[in-house]
């Protein structure tokens, strides 16, 4: 940054990108007024806080679905939807306007709170909450049911993206909201085009929410694979490699982790044994696993190096996020190369 390198020419790579890594890096870069963008295509929509917030508010806007969100989910939704609302005050607000003992899917008004509680939460945040609640109840009273993807788009554009709300000036939340809209739209189109399916918009919306909450992936989000805006890019190494975009600087984090060398284990598929190139009667052995991992690591490193114009910085950690000591093959390879360089 001090050298004048544009943020869009910087990528931060790791074998896996956890929520803790993204949050810590995003917070640190925000202090330097640097924007961060991420892309994790294998991550379920329900795992994104912005998507969970939208899904919870959608359940509150559609009581006829019969899906009553948990108070903890409502707390998270309010904390994300109203920008200055911290989790503590969001919990206090939820406990009163959406008590756990209440069986119906209803939100109380801020004006119903005791004066002392209103002062703790502040009247400015109460006004923002009442505006959000009034929008939801105006939508609920509409004579016709809007398709879920249109609800997400309207709610984001008319409320959440406005100043004073959590999605305003938040590119990552906007990306997730757009992904949710496209996913819900594609689901609706697929179901509407099915000749044997005559379900209404109410049924389709409810089924989609249940599908996402079950952890299923949404539809392929094509904009996530396009060239990012002028921001530092954080992603798994293979995701960046598939973009085929050269940059000036690369930061490889946690090079001692075994994830640089290990492949993802799928419950029903094996990318090598089930390919056309593998002999039909040849068993998969430990030697074949080791050889394949070595070849894959070689191709990964070659691909990353060829997509770097200037420098690569290596981040080393003796311990993983779980607290275990790690000395993976990539770290051993780099140590061997450094030792050979010193000997020359």
N, C-alpha and C positions, 0 to 999 in steps of 0.2 A: 504493500500500500504506500509506504514512504518512498519507494522507488518509482512511483507513478504507474504501476501496472494496473490496467483496468480490472475491476472485479470479475468481469466476464471471461478474463483470460486466466483465471485461477480455479482449479478444481481440488477438492479434498476427497480422497478415496479411502475406503476401508473395506475389509472383506464383508462385513455386515454393518448396517447403519441402524443403531438402536435409538430409541426415543431420548435416552439420556445423552447420547453423543450429539444428536441434533439440537437438543435444548441448550446444552452447555456451549456449543459452537455458535448457535444463533444469538445467545445472550452476549457472549464475548464480542462478536462482530458488531452487534447493535450498539454497543458502547462506543465503537469507533465509527459509527454511522455507515456501516457496510452492510449491504443486503445479502441475505443467504437464501438460496433456493435449493430444494431437494427433489429427488425422484427415486422412489422405491416402488417399482412396478408390481412386485410380489406382495405388497402390503395390502391387507384387507381394508376396505373403506371404513368399516366399523371401528378400526383401530385408530383412525384419525380423529382427534378431539373435535375439530370443526364439523366433521360429518356426524359424529355422535350428538353434538349439540343440535344440528339441524334435524336429525331423526327424532330426537326427544321433543323438540318444539313441534314437529309434524304430528306426533302422537297427541300432543295437547290440543292441536288445531283440529284433529279428527277424532273426537270422542266416540263416534260410532264404530271405530275400529275395535274398540274394546281392549286396547293395549294401554295399560296404565303405567307410565314410566316410574321408576324408583325415585324416591326423593333425592338420592345421591346423584342420579343422572340429571334431574332438574337443577340441582345446585351447580353442576358442571356447565349445563347449558346457559344458565343465567350469568355465571362468571365469565364465560366466553362471549356471550352475546352483548353484554353491557360492559363497555370498555374499562371504566375505572373500578368496577365492582370486584373486590378481592374475594377469595374463597370463604373467608370467615364471615363477612357480611352477606355473601350469597347464601351461606348455610342458614344464617339467622332469618333471612328473608324467606327462604324456602320452607323453613320449619313453621312459619306462620301462614303464608299464603297457600302452601301446599302441604298440609299436615299429613303425616303417614297414616293416621287413623281414619282419614277421610276415604270413603270408598269410591267416590265419584272422581271423574277427571275434570277438576275445576281449579282455577287459579283465583285467589282472593285479590283484593285491591290493596295498594299501599296505604290508602287512607284509612283502612280498617285496623292498621297497626296502632299500638299504644304510642303516645307522644314520645316517651323515652326511647322506644325502639326505632321510631322514625328518625330521631336525632342521631342515633348510633349509625344507622344506614345512610343518612343524609337525604335531604329532600330532593337534591339534584338527581341522585341515583333512583329515588322513588319515582320521580317524574319520567325518567327513561324507562323504568319498568312498566309503569302504567301505560305509556305509549305503546310498548311492545305488546302488553296484554290486550289493549284496546284493538290493535290490529288483528290479533289472533281471534278475538271474539267477533269482530266485524266479519272476518272470513268465515267463522263458524255459522254465522246467521245468514250467509248468502244462500239463495234458493237452489243454486246448482253447485254440484261438486266439481272442483277443478282437478284435472290430472295432477298427480304428485309432482312431476317434473316442473310443471308450470307454477305450482305452489312454491317450490324451492326457489325458482327464478324470481318470482314476485316478492317473496319475503326477503330474499337477499337484496334485491334492488331497492325496495321501498323502505326497509328498516335496517337490516344488519350492516349494509355498506354505507350508511349515513354517518356523519360525524357524531361522536358520542357512543357509537356502538362498536363491538369488538372486531368486526370484519373490515372496518374502515382503515385503509392504508395497510392492510395485511395481505400481502401477495400470496402467501402460502395458504391462508384460509380461503381466499378467493379461488385459488386453483382447486382446492378440495371441493368447494361449493360447485364450481363448474363441472368437476368430475362427477359429482353426485347428480347434477341435473342431467348430464349426458347419459349416465348409467340408468337413471329412472326412465328417461325418454326411450332409450333403446329397449329396455324391458317392456315398456308399454307397447311399443311398436311391434315387438316380437309376439306378444300375447294377442294383440288385436289382429294380427295377420294370420294367426292360427285359426284354421277353419272350424275346428271343434271347440274353440274357446269363446264363450259368450259372456264372460264375466264383466261386471261393471267397473267403472273407475274406482269405486270404493273398494271392491275386492282386489283389484290390481295394486292399488296403493298399499293396502294392508299386507298382501303377499310379498310385495317388494321389500317393505320394512322388515318383515320377518326373515326374508332371505338374507338381507344385509346384516341383520343382527346375529344371524347364525354363523357369521364369519366368512360367508362366500365372497369371492372377488366380484367387483363390479365389472362393467364392460371395459374393453381396452380403451384407455384414455390416450388418444393420438397426440393431443397438444403436449403431453408430458414428454414425448420423444422429440419434440422440435427444439430448435436452437433456443437456449434460455435467454432471458433478458440480461441486462448488465448487472449480474450478481454472481457472487461466489457460488459454485456448484458443488453440492455434497451428494454423493451417491455411492453405492457399491461399485467395486472396480469393474465388474462385468457389465453393469448398466452403462457406465461411461464408455467402455470399449465398444459397445453396440451402437452408440451414437456416432462413432467414427468422426469425431470432431477434434482437431488438434488445438492445444492451448499452450500458453507460454510457461505456466508453472503448474506442477503437480505436487500435492502433499499426500504421501502414503502414510496412513495412520496405523498404529498397532501392527507393525510388521512382524512381531513375534508370534502373532496369533496363527493357529493352524488353519483358520478359514481361508487364507490365501491359497492353500494347497488342497484342502479337502473339498469334495463335491457335496452338493445337497442331496440328501437321501430322500427319495420319493417313495411313498408307501406301495404304489402299484406299478411303477415304471422304473426301468433301468436304461439310461441313455446309450449304453454301449452294447449290452447283451441283446437288447431288443432292436438294434439297428440292423440294416441289411448287410453290413460289412462283417458282422460277427458270425463265425461258423456255427451252424445250428447245433452241433453236438459237442461244442467246446465248453467246458465248465469255466466259470469265473473264479479265478484264484487270487490269492493275496499278491502274488507277483504281478498279475495283470492289473490289479488295483493300484499297486505302487507305481508301475510303469506309466499307467494312464495319468495318474496325478502329477508325476514329474513332467510329462509332455504337456499337460494342460497348464501347469505353472510356467513352463518355458514359453508357451504361446501367449499367455496373459502378459508376462513381463515384456516380451518383444512388442506386443501390440501397444502397451502403455508407453514404452520408451519411444516408439515411432510417432506417437501423438503428443510429444513434448518438444516445444521449440527451444526452450532455454534451460530450465533446471528442474530437478526432482528433489524434494526434501523428504527425508525419512523420519517418521515418528516412532520411537521405540518406548515400550512400556514393559517393565519386568513382570507386571501382574495384569491379568485380564480384568474385565468389569466384575467378574464373580470373585475376584481375589485369589485366583490360582496363578502359580508361576507358569510362564510360557516361553518356550524356545522353539518356535516353529521352523519349518524348512526354509522359508524365505529369509528369516534372520540368519540362519546358519549359512545359507548361500551368500548373503551379503558379507558376512564376517570372513568367509573363505576368500571372496574376491578382494576384500580390503587387505587381508594378509598377503595374498599373492602380489598385490600392488606395492606393498611395502618392501617385499623381498626383491622386487625388480629394481 
